[in-house]
Amino acid sequence: MNLAKISANGQITVPVEIRRLLDLKSGDKILFYQKQNGEVVVSNASAQAIRRAQTAFAGAAEAMGISGEEDVQTLVEEVRYGKD
């Protein structure tokens, strides 16, 4: 268990073990959210956003017929130079 103290102006220092666990770096944002049971969870906001994006885009490549690096390169070229 790690303990943090709240300063007079509401700031906390996240313990080093927790920063490592959440892969937090200077300038990162942390997300606080409350579960249905009342428990408050702290997570790395950037990592959370990436997970949401991955979920939102799941299956998109397959739906577009992209199955490998060559398909990606072709798509990039089409976007960059216009379709022939």
Order of alpha helices (4+ residues) and beta strands (2+ residues): alpha-beta-beta-alpha-alpha-alpha
